[in-house]
Amino acid sequence: MWLHEVECLGFARCSRTAALLRAASDCCTLAAIALLIAAFAVGVSAWYAAAVWLAGRILYAVSQSVAAKNGFRYDDDKIIASWRGANGATCRYTFRECLRDSGYGAKTWFKDKKIKRRPQRHPARRAHRRPSESSKAV
């Protein structure tokens, strides 16, 4: 992927090394496309484009390994908004609270799963309740 949405959104970031390697990978991919166009237009060998593209893929793989080694570090405590409360205390709203309010957790952000569960279509009957008249077998 060229646009790495997670870094662009700012909810999470990897190490600077991984980000730089990924940016270099994107540059190599764009250069490979330019070389491929030049190969058809001017007659430059397409092997150069393939070599640059392969270098970009290697840089991308290295950036992924660096990110996996360092783990994902979250900017959870980055302040989105701050204001003065009624008693004069400073109140802050952080990314962590924003993610929690929107249903995401730190562990499920990359899996794109939500914390909030959907209600069951047919909720389970309570043990101490008797079945209703309409649901009894005839």
C-alpha positions in Angstrom: 0.0 0.0 0.0 1.3 3.4 -0.8 -0.9 5.4 1.6 -0.4 4.1 5.1 -3.6 5.3 6.6 -2.7 4.5 10.2 0.3 6.8 10.1 -1.6 9.4 8.2 -4.4 9.4 10.7 -1.9 9.8 13.6 -3.6 7.3 15.9 -0.6 5.1 15.9 3.0 5.3 14.7 5.8 2.9 14.2 9.4 3.8 14.8 11.0 6.6 12.8 13.3 4.0 11.1 10.3 2.0 9.9 8.6 5.2 8.7 11.7 6.3 6.7 12.2 2.9 5.2 8.5 2.8 4.2 8.8 6.2 2.6 11.9 5.1 0.7 9.9 2.0 -0.5 7.2 4.3 -1.8 9.8 6.5 -3.6 11.3 3.3 -5.2 7.9 2.2 -6.3 7.2 5.6 -7.9 10.6 5.6 -9.6 10.0 2.1 -10.9 6.8 3.3 -12.5 8.6 6.2 -14.1 11.3 3.9 -15.4 8.7 1.6 -16.8 7.0 4.5 -18.6 10.5 5.6 -19.9 11.2 2.0 -21.0 8.2 2.1 -23.3 8.6 5.7 -24.4 12.4 6.1 -24.9 13.6 2.5 -25.0 15.4 2.2 -21.7 15.7 -1.4 -20.5 12.8 -2.5 -18.4 15.2 -4.4 -16.2 16.1 -1.2 -14.5 12.5 -0.6 -13.5 12.3 -4.2 -12.2 15.5 -3.7 -10.2 14.2 -0.5 -8.6 10.8 -2.0 -7.9 12.5 -5.0 -6.2 14.6 -2.7 -4.1 11.4 -0.9 -3.0 9.9 -4.3 -2.0 13.0 -5.2 0.0 12.9 -1.8 1.7 9.2 -2.4 2.5 9.9 -5.8 4.0 12.7 -4.4 6.1 10.4 -1.6 7.3 7.8 -4.2 8.3 10.4 -6.3 10.2 11.6 -3.1 12.0 8.0 -2.2 12.9 7.3 -5.8 14.1 10.5 -5.8 16.2 9.8 -2.5 17.9 6.1 -3.2 18.2 3.5 -0.6 17.5 3.8 2.4 19.8 0.6 4.3 20.2 0.2 8.1 20.5 -2.7 7.5 22.8 -1.9 10.4 25.1 -1.7 13.0 22.3 -4.2 15.6 23.3 -7.0 16.4 20.8 -8.7 19.0 22.9 -8.3 20.7 26.2 -10.6 23.0 28.1 -11.2 24.4 31.6 -13.6 22.6 33.8 -16.2 24.1 36.1 -13.8 24.0 39.0 -11.0 25.6 37.0 -9.2 22.3 36.4 -7.8 21.6 32.9 -9.7 18.8 31.2 -8.0 16.9 28.3 -9.4 14.7 25.6 -6.9 12.3 24.2 -6.7 9.9 21.3 -7.1 7.0 23.7 -10.4 8.3 24.8 -11.4 9.1 21.2 -10.6 5.5 20.1 -12.4 4.1 23.1 -15.5 6.2 22.5 -15.5 5.1 18.8 -15.4 1.5 19.9 -11.8 0.7 19.0 -9.2 -0.7 21.4 -5.4 -0.7 21.1 -5.3 -4.5 20.5 -8.1 -4.5 17.9 -7.2 -1.4 15.9 -5.1 -3.2 13.3 -7.6 -6.1 13.0 -10.3 -3.5 12.3 -12.6 -5.1 14.9 -14.8 -3.2 17.2 -15.2 -3.6 20.9 -18.9 -2.9 20.9 -20.9 -6.1 20.4 -24.0 -6.2 18.3 -27.1 -7.2 20.3 -28.3 -10.7 19.7 -31.2 -11.1 17.4 -33.0 -13.4 19.8 -31.8 -12.7 23.3 -31.3 -15.7 25.6 -34.2 -16.4 27.9 -33.5 -15.9 31.6 -33.3 -19.1 33.7 -35.9 -18.0 36.3 -38.5 -16.9 33.8 -41.2 -19.1 32.4 -41.8 -19.3 28.7 -44.6 -17.1 27.4 -48.0 -18.5 26.4 -47.3 -17.8 22.7 -44.1 -19.8 22.6 -45.5 -22.9 24.3 -45.7 -26.1 22.2 -49.3 -27.1 21.3 
